[in-house]
Amino acid sequence: MFPSSQKKRSSGPATVFLAALLGVSIAVVLPAGSTAEESTESNKRIRLALDDLVAKSRSATWFQRTWERKGDEEERTESDAYWAGQDRIRLDIHEGRGAGSTAILRGNKVTGFKRGWLSFAKMSFDVDAERVLSLRGHSMAKAGFFDDCSYVLEHWDEIESKTDSAGVVLRYRNAAGNRTDLWLDLDNFVPMRMEVRVNETVVARTAYERVVLNPLLDDDLFE
């Protein structure tokens, strides 16, 4: 159900809330033609929007495309995600390693099964078990964008912000010290994609599509 690594393989889970905010200014890369005052106001809106996203979201769904590289190995997956807190996450994997399977995180356990008539045959693992980690060692407890948004708010004074044609880009160093770019939608500041680099080489990308905030999710989804 969760096969071991292979060359050019495809896979795995791609992010409770820390609502405390730091009262300091964000580091800014000014868009052409903008003033410092306009940029400060824009960054306030971004920060407030992320704070609302983290503080007010009780559930969410989205479609995600994930890619990771480690040495000469690669993983890719496409999944539907159902989120009811950072310790209640379901991934229905459609493409890549585990395609046709579902992985459900509840607390510190990940349960996996094949969808369809074999769904009764379930396997359970600790959240940090190698079998359910991504190629670069990320656990399902970090899946999705909420964990990343909380990290950004916690380290707001270390963030660089700019706007490009793809949206608002927040650049920072993640917990491992790697450069990370998080793109937000220009209209509602919901995360659209994330990219991680090691020594200027891209090693991970995740794209988020069809994001729905606070939908009604049946508890059975996480069983």
Long-range contacts (C-beta under 8 A, 24 or more apart in sequence): 1-98, 1-101, 1-112, 1-113, 1-114, 1-123, 2-97, 2-98, 2-101, 2-103, 2-112, 2-123, 2-125, 2-131, 2-132, 3-97, 3-98, 4-131, 5-73, 5-75, 5-135, 6-73, 7-72, 7-73, 7-74, 8-73, 8-74, 9-73, 9-74, 9-75, 9-96, 9-97, 9-135, 10-74, 10-75, 10-76, 10-77, 10-95, 10-96, 10-97, 10-99, 11-66, 11-68, 11-75, 11-76, 11-77, 11-96, 11-97, 11-98, 11-134, 11-135, 12-66, 12-68, 12-75, 12-77, 12-96, 12-97, 12-98, 12-132, 12-133, 12-134, 12-135, 12-138, 13-66, 13-79, 13-89, 13-91, 13-103, 13-105, 13-132, 13-134, 13-138, 13-139, 13-140, 13-142, 13-143, 14-64, 14-66, 14-79, 14-134, 14-138, 14-142, 14-143, 14-144, 14-206, 15-86, 15-142, 15-143, 15-144, 15-145, 15-146, 15-147, 15-148, 16-85, 16-86, 16-87, 17-54, 17-55, 17-86, 17-146, 17-150, 18-54, 18-150, 18-153, 18-154, 19-51, 19-54, 19-55, 19-153, 20-154, 21-47, 21-51, 21-153, 21-156, 22-153, 22-154, 22-155, 22-156, 22-157, 24-156, 24-157, 25-157, 26-156, 26-157, 26-159, 26-160, 26-161, 27-157, 27-158, 27-159, 27-160, 27-161, 28-160, 28-161, 28-162, 29-160, 29-161, 29-162, 30-162, 31-162, 31-163, 39-161, 42-161, 42-163, 43-161, 45-189, 46-161, 46-168, 46-170, 46-184, 46-189, 47-153, 47-156, 49-184, 49-188, 49-189, 50-149, 50-152, 50-153, 50-184, 50-189, 51-153, 53-146, 53-149, 53-189, 53-190, 53-213, 54-146, 54-149, 54-150, 54-153, 56-214, 57-146, 57-213, 57-214, 58-84, 58-85, 58-214, 59-83, 59-84, 59-213, 59-214, 59-215, 59-216, 59-217, 60-144, 60-146, 60-211, 60-212, 60-213, 60-214, 60-215, 61-210, 61-211, 61-212, 61-215, 61-217, 62-144, 62-208, 62-209, 62-210, 62-211, 62-212, 63-208, 63-209, 63-210, 64-144, 64-206, 64-207, 64-208, 64-209, 65-205, 65-206, 65-207, 65-209, 66-96, 66-134, 66-204, 66-205, 66-206, 67-204, 67-205, 67-206, 68-134, 68-135, 68-136, 68-138, 68-203, 68-204, 69-135, 69-202, 69-203, 69-204, 70-135, 70-136, 70-203, 73-135, 74-135, 75-134, 75-135, 81-143, 81-144, 82-217, 82-221, 82-222, 83-143, 83-144, 83-146, 84-217, 84-222, 86-141, 86-144, 86-146, 86-147, 87-141, 88-222, 89-140, 89-141, 89-143, 89-144, 90-221, 90-222, 91-140, 91-143, 103-132, 103-140, 104-221, 104-222, 104-223, 105-140, 105-141, 105-143, 106-222, 108-141, 110-140, 136-203, 136-204, 145-182, 145-191, 145-194, 145-206, 145-208, 148-180, 148-182, 148-191, 148-194, 149-182, 149-191, 151-175, 152-182, 166-192, 167-192, 178-203
